[in-house]
Amino acid sequence: FDQDAAAVLVARQAADMMERNSNAVQRVMRWVDQLVISLVKRFGTYVPGDAASLRLPQTFSLFPVFMYHLRRSEFLQVFNNSPDETTFYRCSLNRETCFNDLIMIQPTLHSYTFSGPPSAVLLDSTSVHPEHILLLDTFFDVVIHYGSTIASWVEQRYQERPEYENFKLLLQAPKADAERLMTGRFPCPRLTECNQHGSQARILLNRINPSVNYTSASPYGAHNTPGVGEVVLTDDASLQTFMAHLKKLAVSPT
């Protein structure tokens, strides 16, 4: 089972259904949800009625995660996008390769810190930290996100001081990688540099899993809580909530 190809196939079919049904978001999302539930019920191993017992094959384990991000993508969510933009996104989904389509469905996120080389991190609010620089690639947008501490150092021009050469190199690394991502890609993605809590940071917050939000244990609107990550003020269900409901429905005897 090729879960990558399957996710792209479902995304294209869902986008086509949106076009044919006047962007009936709830109808198409119910179809996606029912598809995931039926597949998990068919290929998962579990004790009926026991959600904790559900186990998925390794070749199928990422498929529900792809479907979660598909539900939140611009292919199904048309709010704040013009009809032209929505059509462009869906045409690109049908035209591009499977690899590029997966980036559209579930963007990639890399973190840059002083502690080591750049590394891929979870597309999650817990990956946002004041001392980190993040590079988000959604295929249509490339975003360089500076944590609040990093942004403060840039504002104080630490990178221009000889004794902070390592900080200058840290700032250059995501820009070089962003340039590499954009080279050869058509149409060229929009490059955005933003600071944590800035207005353009919404591009990143809109795509990450809101595992830390105002309904979680963190204080409402809290920022920079050590070890917690960024608090996302949204009513969207987190991936953890989505998976919990999926397991419950999949193992249901009825």
Secondary structure, 3 states (H helix, E strand, C coil): CCHHHHHHHHHHHHHHHHHHCCCCHHHHHHHHHHHHHHHHHHHCEEECCEEEEEECCCCCCCHHHHHHHHHCCCCCCCCCCCHHHHHHHHHHHHHCCHHHHHHHHCCEEEEEECCEEEEECCCEHHHCCCCCEEEEECCCEEEEEECHHHHHHHHCCHHHCHHHHHHHHHHHHHHHHHHHHHCCCCCCCEEEEEECCCHHHHHHHCCCECCCECCCCCCCCCCCECCCECCECCCCCCHHHHHHHHHHHHCCCC
